[in-house]
C-alpha cells in the first residue's frame, strides 16, 4: 500500500516538473528578446575599444619600423659623408637639404642626382631670403655639389637642372624677335649661371627679357629652356640667368653598352598583345605567365641588356628582371623582349634575348648608368672599344 502511494506521488510530480521547465524556458526566451539600449551601447563601446587598441598597435608597429628605417638611413648618411670627405659645414648643409627635401631615406641623396636636385629645390624655396642675405652659403653648396659628383655628370646620366650644366657647353640663344646668337656656358654657380655670346649682346636681350636657350651636351643630346635674363655685362658679352629644372630634352643619345657577366632572374609578366598559339612562331609557345627563369646578362646599358637563357622567350614578352650590381640590388625591372636568337655551342643550345628597359625609375636608371660609366672607364682598354645600341 505504501509503495503504491509513493508511485502515485512520483507520477504526479513528473508533469509538474515538466510544466515548470517549460515555464522557465519561456521566461528565458522572452528575456533574450528584451536587451536594453544600455546593454547594446556597452557592447558597442567594448567592440570599438577592441578595434581602437588594434589600430593603435598597428600604428605603433608601423611607426617603429619607419623610425628604424630612418635611423638606418642616417647611419649610412654619416658613413657616406665621411667617405666623401664632407666638412662639418657641408655635412650640416646636406642634412638640412635632406630634411627639408623630404627624402625618405637620408642615404639616398648620395645615390641619385635626381633625388638631390628634388631635395635642393625644396630647400632653396624655403630658405631663399636667408641664403640671399649670406651668399657664402651658395659657395658652400657648390663645393658640396662637387664632392657629391653632381657638378659634372657622366654623359650616360641626363641632366635635370641647369645647375648641372658644364662650362664650355655650346649655346644657341634666340631672343623675343626670333634672332639667334651663339655662345657658350661660361660660369655655373648655385644661384645663377652665365652665357657668354660670341658677338655683342643684342638690344633685345636685356634684363627681364625672355630668351630661349638650346644647349648641346656632347655624347648626350640637346636641352632647351626658356628663361628671363636677370643681368648682363655688356663689356664681357655675358648674360646671367636663374636656374631651373624645366629642361626639355629634345634628342636622346645612344646608350653606352658594356660587356658584363651578371646572374639574373626573370619572371614572365605578360605575353604579347593578341598572342595566340597560331602566332607563336618558330620559337614555340614560350614560357607561361608567372614562370621564373634563371640566366645571365651578357651586356648592360641604361636602356637595356642582353640576357642568355636555356629556354626561348619570344619577341614581345614582358618580363620582370632581378639582378645585382656591386653594393646594390635591382628588383622588378620591367623589360620587353625586342629580339631573340639561338646560340649553339657544342651540343648545347641557348637563347640570347635583347631586353629593353620599360618605365624605369630615374633613380634606378642612374644606378645602372653610373655602374656602366665606372666599369667602362676602368676596363675599356682591356675589353676593346665600347659598343653603341
C-alpha positions in Angstrom: 0.0 0.0 0.0 2.9 2.3 0.8 4.6 1.5 -2.4 1.5 2.3 -4.4 1.2 5.7 -2.7 4.8 6.6 -3.4 4.4 5.6 -7.1 1.3 7.8 -7.5 3.2 10.7 -5.9 6.1 10.3 -8.2 3.9 10.1 -11.2 2.1 13.3 -10.3 5.4 15.1 -9.7 6.7 14.4 -13.2 4.1 16.6 -15.1 4.6 19.3 -12.5 8.4 19.5 -13.1 7.9 19.4 -16.9 5.5 22.3 -16.7 7.9 24.3 -14.5 10.8 23.6 -17.1 8.6 24.9 -19.9 7.8 28.0 -18.0 11.5 28.7 -17.2 12.3 28.3 -20.9 9.6 30.7 -21.9 10.9 33.2 -19.3 14.5 32.9 -20.6 13.4 33.3 -24.3 11.4 36.4 -23.6 14.4 37.8 -21.6 16.7 37.3 -24.6 14.4 39.3 -26.7 14.4 42.3 -24.3 18.1 43.5 -24.4 18.2 47.0 -23.0 19.6 50.0 -25.0 22.3 50.4 -22.3 23.4 46.8 -22.9 23.7 47.4 -26.7 25.7 50.6 -26.0 28.1 48.8 -23.7 28.6 46.1 -26.3 29.3 48.7 -29.0 31.7 50.5 -26.8 33.5 47.3 -26.0 33.9 46.4 -29.7 35.1 49.9 -30.6 37.6 49.8 -27.8 39.0 46.5 -29.1 39.2 47.9 -32.6 40.9 51.1 -31.3 43.5 49.0 -29.4 44.2 47.0 -32.6 44.6 50.2 -34.7 46.9 51.8 -32.1 49.0 48.7 -32.0 49.4 48.7 -35.9 50.3 52.4 -35.9 52.9 51.9 -33.2 54.4 49.0 -35.0 54.4 50.8 -38.3 56.0 53.9 -36.7 58.6 51.7 -35.1 59.6 50.2 -38.4 59.6 53.6 -40.1 61.8 55.0 -37.3 64.1 52.1 -37.6 64.4 52.6 -41.4 65.0 56.4 -40.9 67.7 55.6 -38.3 69.5 53.2 -40.6 69.3 55.8 -43.4 71.0 58.4 -41.2 73.7 55.9 -40.2 74.5 55.3 -43.8 74.3 59.0 -44.4 77.1 59.6 -41.8 79.2 56.9 -43.3 78.9 58.3 -46.8 79.6 61.8 -45.6 82.9 60.5 -44.2 83.7 58.7 -47.4 83.0 61.9 -49.5 85.2 63.9 -47.0 82.5 66.4 -46.3 83.4 69.1 -43.9 81.1 69.6 -40.8 79.6 72.7 -42.5 78.9 70.7 -45.7 77.5 67.8 -43.7 75.2 70.1 -41.8 74.1 71.8 -45.1 73.4 68.4 -46.7 71.5 67.2 -43.6 69.2 70.3 -43.8 68.7 69.7 -47.6 67.7 66.1 -46.9 65.3 67.0 -44.0 63.6 69.9 -45.8 63.5 68.0 -49.1 61.6 65.1 -47.5 64.0 62.4 -48.7 62.6 59.1 -47.4 66.0 57.6 -46.5 68.8 60.1 -46.0 71.5 58.0 -47.7 69.6 58.0 -51.0 70.9 61.6 -51.6 74.3 60.1 -52.3 73.0 57.6 -54.9 71.0 59.8 -57.2 71.5 63.3 -58.6 67.8 63.4 -59.4 66.9 62.9 -55.7 69.4 65.5 -54.7 68.0 68.1 -57.1 64.5 67.5 -55.9 65.6 68.0 -52.2 67.7 71.0 -53.1 64.8 72.7 -54.9 62.6 72.4 -51.8 65.4 73.6 -49.6 66.1 76.7 -51.7 62.4 77.5 -51.9 62.1 77.5 -48.1 65.4 79.4 -47.4 65.7 81.8 -50.4 65.6 85.0 -48.3 68.1 83.7 -45.7 70.5 82.5 -48.4 70.4 85.8 -50.3 71.5 87.6 -47.1 74.5 85.3 -46.8 75.7 84.3 -50.3 78.6 82.4 -48.9 76.0 79.6 -48.4 75.8 79.3 -52.2 79.5 78.8 -52.4 79.2 76.1 -49.7 76.5 74.4 -51.7 78.7 74.5 -54.8 81.5 72.8 -53.0 79.1 70.2 -51.7 77.8 69.5 -55.2 81.3 68.9 -56.5 82.1 66.5 -53.7 78.9 64.6 -54.3 79.8 64.3 -58.0 76.8 66.2 -59.2 78.5 69.1 -60.9 79.8 67.1 -63.9 77.6 64.1 -64.5 78.7 61.3 -66.8 77.3 61.6 -70.3 75.2 58.5 -69.5 73.2 60.4 -66.9 70.8 63.0 -68.4 70.9 66.4 -66.7 67.8 67.5 -64.8 68.8 71.0 -63.7 70.7 74.0 -65.1 73.0 73.6 -62.0 74.4 70.5 -63.7 75.4 72.4 -66.9 79.1 72.3 -67.7 81.3 75.3 -68.6 82.1 75.4 -72.3 78.9 73.8 -73.5 77.8 75.4 -76.8 74.6 77.5 -76.5 72.2 78.8 -79.2 70.2 81.8 -77.8 67.1 83.1 -79.5 65.6 86.4 -78.5 62.0 87.5 -78.5 62.2 88.6 -82.1 63.5 85.2 -83.2 67.1 86.3 -83.8 69.7 83.7 -82.9 73.0 84.2 -81.2 75.7 81.7 -80.5 77.7 81.4 -77.3 78.9 79.1 -74.6 78.2 78.4 -70.9 80.8 80.4 -69.1 80.0 80.1 -65.4 77.7 77.9 -63.3 77.1 78.9 -59.7 74.4 77.7 -57.4 72.5 81.0 -57.5 72.8 81.9 -61.2 74.6 80.8 -64.4 76.0 82.8 -67.3 76.3 82.5 -71.0 79.0 84.4 -73.0 77.9 85.3 -76.5 80.3 85.2 -79.5 79.2 88.7 -80.5 77.8 91.7 -78.9 74.6 91.4 -76.8 71.6 92.5 -78.9 69.4 95.3 -77.6 66.5 92.8 -77.4 68.5 90.7 -74.8 68.1 93.0 -71.8 67.2 92.5 -68.1 63.7 91.0 -67.9 63.7 89.8 -71.5 62.6 86.3 -72.3 65.1 84.2 -74.2 65.2 80.6 -75.5 68.4 78.7 -74.9 69.4 75.5 -76.6 72.5 73.7 -75.1 74.2 70.9 -76.8 75.7 68.3 -74.5 78.4 66.2 -76.0 77.5 62.5 -76.1 74.0 63.1 -74.7 71.6 65.4 -76.5 70.1 68.9 -76.9 68.5 70.7 -74.0 66.1 73.6 -74.5 64.7 76.0 -71.9 63.0 79.4 -71.8 64.2 81.9 -69.1 64.3 85.6 -68.2 67.5 87.5 -68.3 68.5 88.6 -64.7 71.6 90.7 -65.5 74.0 91.5 -68.3 77.6 92.6 -68.7 77.9 94.3 -72.0 81.7 94.5 -71.9 82.1 90.8 -71.2 79.2 89.9 -73.6 77.7 87.9 -70.7 74.1 87.4 -69.7 73.0 85.9 -66.4 70.0 83.6 -65.8 68.3 82.0 -62.9 68.4 78.2 -62.5 65.5 75.9 -63.5 64.6 72.3 -63.7 62.2 72.9 -66.6 64.6 71.5 -69.2 63.3 69.9 -72.3 65.5 67.1 -73.7 64.9 67.3 -77.5 67.0 64.5 -78.7 68.1 61.3 -77.0 71.6 59.9 -77.2 72.5 56.3 -77.7 73.3 54.4 -74.6 76.9 53.2 -73.9 76.8 49.5 -73.5 79.5 47.3 -71.8 80.1 43.6 -71.6 79.1 42.0 -68.2 78.6 38.5 -66.8 75.9 39.0 -64.2 73.4 36.3 -63.0 69.8 37.4 -63.3 66.3 36.0 -62.7 63.3 36.9 -64.8 59.6 36.4 -64.3 57.2 36.3 -67.2 54.7 39.1 -66.7 52.7 39.0 -69.9 52.6 37.7 -73.4 52.4 40.0 -76.5 49.0 41.6 -77.1 46.9 39.5 -79.3 49.1 36.4 -78.8 47.7 33.0 -79.9 49.2 29.6 -80.3 49.0 30.0 -84.1 51.1 33.3 -83.9 53.7 31.8 -81.6 56.2 31.5 -84.5 59.3 29.2 -84.6 60.2 29.9 -81.0 57.2 27.9 -80.0 54.6 28.9 -77.4 57.2 30.3 -75.0 57.0 30.1 -71.2 53.8 30.7 -69.3 52.9 33.8 -67.4 54.4 33.6 -63.9 57.2 31.3 -64.9 60.6 32.1 -63.5 63.8 31.6 -65.5 67.5 31.8 -64.4 70.0 33.2 -66.8 73.0 35.6 -67.2 73.3 39.1 -68.5 75.9 39.4 -71.2 75.9 43.2 -71.6 74.3 46.2 -70.0 73.3 49.8 -70.7 71.0 52.4 -69.3 68.5 51.3 -72.0 68.5 47.6 -71.7 70.5 44.4 -71.6 71.3 41.2 -73.5 70.5 38.1 -71.4 71.0 34.4 -72.1 68.6 31.7 -71.0 68.4 28.0 -71.7 64.7 28.4 -72.9 63.5 30.7 -75.7 61.3 33.7 -74.8 59.7 35.1 -77.9 59.7 38.7 -79.0 57.2 41.0 -77.3 57.1 39.1 -74.0 57.0 41.4 -70.9 59.5 40.3 -68.2 60.4 41.4 -64.7 64.1 41.2 -64.1 66.1 40.9 -60.8 69.9 41.4 -60.8 72.6 42.7 -58.5 75.2 45.4 -59.1 78.1 46.0 -56.6 76.6 47.3 -53.4 73.1 47.5 -54.7 70.2 45.2 -55.9 67.7 46.0 -58.6 64.4 44.2 -58.3 61.3 44.1 -60.6 62.9 46.0 -63.5 60.3 45.9 -66.3 61.6 44.8 -69.7 60.3 43.7 -73.1 61.9 41.2 -75.4 62.9 43.0 -78.5 64.8 40.2 -80.3 65.8 36.5 -79.7 68.5 34.5 -81.3 69.6 30.8 -80.9 73.2 30.2 -80.0 74.7 26.7 -80.3 78.0 25.8 -78.6 79.0 22.2 -78.8 75.9 20.1 -78.2 74.1 22.9 -76.2 71.6 25.3 -77.5 71.0 28.6 -75.6 69.0 31.6 -76.4 70.1 35.3 -76.3 67.5 37.9 -75.8 67.7 41.7 -76.2 65.7 43.2 -73.4 64.6 46.8 -73.4 64.0 48.5 -70.0 60.5 49.9 -69.7 59.1 52.6 -67.4 62.3 52.6 -65.3 62.5 55.0 -62.4 65.2 57.7 -62.8 67.0 56.7 -59.6 67.3 53.0 -60.8 68.5 54.1 -64.2 71.1 56.3 -62.7 72.5 53.4 -60.7 72.9 51.4 -63.9 74.5 54.1 -65.9 76.9 55.1 -63.1 77.9 51.4 -62.9 78.3 51.3 -66.7 80.3 54.5 -66.7 82.7 53.4 -63.9 83.3 50.0 -65.3 83.8 51.3 -68.8 86.3 53.8 -67.6 88.2 51.2 -65.7 88.5 48.3 -68.1 87.5 49.7 -71.6 91.1 49.3 -72.7 91.1 45.6 -71.7 87.8 44.9 -73.4 88.3 46.9 -76.6 86.0 49.6 -77.9 82.6 50.2 -76.4 79.5 49.3 -78.3 76.6 51.5 -79.0 72.9 50.3 -79.0 
